[in-house]
Amino acid sequence: MSRDDDLQEYAQGEISSRHGRVNRWLIVVYVVLVIWSAAYLVLYWGGLGPGLGD
């Protein structure tokens, strides 16, 4: 079975997908975004936002 066998195409070939592994750098980006969003939520909970409250 070659790697081309698991390639799926949608929208008349405009979109193609394949089963495989997620790259490590993409997992790192997801983790960083989750940590950043949690920190932002905790730091600015209930306020107007950065620079808006006097």
Order of alpha helices (4+ residues) and beta strands (2+ residues): beta-beta-alpha
